[in-house]
Amino acid sequence: TILGYLDDAETRVHLNPSKTAELRFTIQSPATATWRAQLVGADINAFEFVDAHSGNACDAEGNPKEQVIKIKVAEPET
């Protein structure tokens, strides 16, 4: 769903406008960490989150778990 990276650090991505993108990551420490994704910039209305965009870093037993952010282009035909 990611067509490529827009920077050398691979922190900015080019999304396929016709598919939902899944960005996966794991937070190793601290076990009590929580996260929240936020869209920023002039074109934030061009994208929207699919499903939850926040969560806990670990499962109930304190083990790190994979996190998923799903995002899509709001109007892919434009």
Backbone as a ProteinNet text record, in pm:
[ID]
protein_1_A
[PRIMARY]
TILGYLDDAETRVHLNPSKTAELRFTIQSPATATWRAQLVGADINAFEFVDAHSGNACDAEGNPKEQVIKIKVAEPET
[TERTIARY]
81.4	0	85.2	213.3	304.2	379.9	372.2	436	584.5	625.5	765.2	783.7	909.4	942.6	975.1	941.3	962.7	1085.4	1155.8	1276.6	1375.6	1501.3	1605.5	1588.1	1527.6	1507	1390.7	1319	1203	1095.6	1072.6	967.9	846.5	860.4	750.1	722.5	595.2	560.8	465.7	472	380.5	277.9	150.9	46.2	-18.6	-57.5	-138.2	-278.4	-329.7	-456.9	-578.2	-567.3	-683.1	-686.3	-588	-582.8	-561.1	-608.1	-581.6	-438.9	-363	-224.6	-221.5	-136.7	-114.9	29.3	47.4	179.4	196.4	293.8	313.1	439.7	432.3	547.4	530.4	640.7	639.5	715.5	658.7	725.4	779.6	911.7	972.8	969.7	978.5	988.7	943.1	883.2	843.3	713.8	692.1	574.3	444.4	450.3	328	301	380.9	366.2	232.1	178.2	62.5	99.3	29.6	60.1	-69.7	-55.3	-168.4	-114.1	-171.9	-130.8	-212.1	-150.3	-214.9	-172.9	-267.8	-236.9	-203.9	-98.5	-58.3	-27.8	-28.7	5.8	-115	-87.6	-191.1	-293.2	-254.9	-345	-404.7	-422.8	-472.7	-613	-692.6	-827.3	-827.7	-714.3	-703.8	-692.2	-670.6	-652.6	-745.7	-772.7	-851.9	-806.1	-816.9	-781.1	-891.2	-850.4	-941.8	-919.7	-1023.1	-1011.8	-944.6	-897.2	-835.9	-701.4	-664.3	-532.6	-463.5	-483.4	-412.5	-414.4	-328.8	-328.8	-221.7	-216.6	-116.7	-2	119.7	237.7	245.1	184.9	197.4	61.8	62.4	-59.5	-81.3	-182.3	-217.1	-105.7	-20.2	90.2	216.8	213.8	329.7	426	386.9	471.5	447.4	554.1	535.5	450.7	362.5	280	289.2	268.2	271.3	151.8	178.7	75.7	49	-71.4	-106	-183.7	-137.8	-212.1	-262.6	-392.9	-449.7	-498.8	-460.9	-497.2	-531.3	-625.6	-661.1	-676.6	-669.8	-692.7	-843.1	-885.1	-1027.6	-1104.2	-1046.5	-1111.7	-1012.5	-998.6	-894.2	-909.7	-1028.5	-1048.3	-1002.8	-969.6	-925.4	-775.3
-121	0	126.6	112.1	226.7	219	323.6	325	358	425.9	460.8	560.3	592.4	688.5	823.6	929.8	1065.6	1131.4	1058.8	1113.9	1001.9	1036.3	937.7	863.6	928.1	864.6	765.2	759.6	671.8	695.9	823	859.8	921.7	957	1011.6	916.1	877.5	776.2	829.3	768.7	797.5	684.9	717	615.7	588.6	463.7	428.3	483.6	575.8	641.1	549.2	433.1	344.9	233	230.2	124.9	184	112.9	151.2	112.5	206.1	180.1	129.5	31.1	-19.7	8.3	90	122.2	46.2	-44.6	-132.9	-95.4	-102.8	-72.5	-138.7	-148.2	-203	-108.5	-78.1	2.2	-95.8	-102.2	-199.7	-156.8	-26.5	20.2	165	210	134.9	58	-43.9	-129.3	-53.3	56.7	133.8	242	246.2	351.3	339.5	452.6	459.1	550.4	539.9	621.8	670.7	776.2	831.7	892.3	856.5	911.9	1037.5	1129.5	1255.8	1297	1344.3	1398.7	1546.4	1591.9	1732.3	1782.2	1912.1	1972.8	2031.5	2092.8	2163.9	2071.1	1946.5	1856.4	1746.4	1771.5	1667.3	1619.6	1701.8	1659.9	1564.3	1546.1	1453.6	1308.2	1286.3	1152.1	1130.5	1004.1	971.9	838.3	827.1	703.8	600.8	473.9	361.3	285.2	259.5	192.6	284.9	225.7	302.6	359	474.2	531.3	571.3	486.1	499.1	362.1	344.9	217.3	205.5	87.6	56.1	-19.5	4.8	-57.1	-207.5	-253	-393.6	-458.3	-591.9	-665.8	-672.4	-743.9	-750.4	-810.3	-893.4	-954.7	-869	-753.7	-664.7	-691.3	-776.1	-806.7	-705	-654.8	-561.3	-625.7	-548.4	-601.7	-512	-572.2	-496	-401.1	-279.2	-176.6	-155.2	-115.8	-91.6	38.7	124.5	244.5	223.2	237.4	226.3	363.6	402.4	533.8	520.7	602.9	599	741	750.6	878	902.2	1020.3	1050.4	1046.4	1099.9	1101.4	1051.6	920.1	865.7	901.1	935.4	964.1	1103.5	1190.6	1326.1	1336.6
0	0	0	32	27.6	-104.3	-183.6	-314.5	-307	-200.5	-185.1	-73.1	-45.4	59.2	-3.2	67.4	18.8	80.5	169	231.6	260.7	281.2	306.1	438.4	537.9	667.9	665.5	554.8	537.6	643.9	673.3	768.5	699	573	493.7	378.8	363.1	263.7	157.9	40.7	-69.2	-69.2	-39.2	-28.6	-163.1	-184.4	-299.2	-271.7	-352.6	-322.2	-328.4	-389.1	-401.4	-296.9	-205.5	-103.8	34.8	135.6	274	308.8	362.5	402.1	545.4	571.5	706.4	744.4	846	897.5	1028.7	1034.1	1150.2	1225.8	1358.9	1443	1578.4	1654.5	1790.2	1881	1996.3	2098.9	2201.6	2216.5	2306.8	2453.6	2478.9	2617.1	2623.8	2729.4	2848	2824.1	2905.5	2890.6	2911.4	2984.2	3012.9	2908.9	2802.4	2700.6	2627.9	2592.5	2504.5	2388.5	2279.6	2163.2	2099.3	2020.6	1946.6	1818.3	1706	1576.9	1547.7	1477.7	1444.7	1304.2	1226.3	1095.1	1111.4	1045.2	1051.9	911.8	895.9	767.8	697.3	585.6	511	446.9	420.5	348	435.8	566.5	656.4	620.3	556.4	518.8	400.6	337.2	224.4	270.9	402.2	456.6	573.9	602.4	721.6	778.6	910.7	978.3	957.8	950.3	944.4	1074.9	1149.5	1279.2	1382	1490.8	1599.2	1556.7	1611.8	1585.2	1714.9	1816.2	1943.3	2011.1	2111.3	2180.1	2285.4	2345.7	2447.2	2381.6	2429.2	2370.3	2396.4	2506	2545.3	2567.2	2566.7	2595.7	2747.2	2791.4	2933.9	3019.8	2960.2	3033.8	3031.8	2966.4	2961.6	2847.5	2753.2	2638.3	2526.3	2462.7	2351.4	2241.5	2182.9	2075.2	1952.3	1838.1	1713.8	1709.8	1668.8	1655.4	1506.2	1473.1	1333.4	1323.1	1233.3	1198.8	1056.5	1036.8	902.6	860.5	739.5	689	540.9	495.2	353.6	299.5	169.2	101.5	103.6	145.9	162.4	30	-75.5	-206.2	-311	-325.9	-413.3	-561.1	-602.6	-745.6	-785	-688.8	-723.3	-726.8
[MASK]
++++++++++++++++++++++++++++++++++++++++++++++++++++++++++++++++++++++++++++++

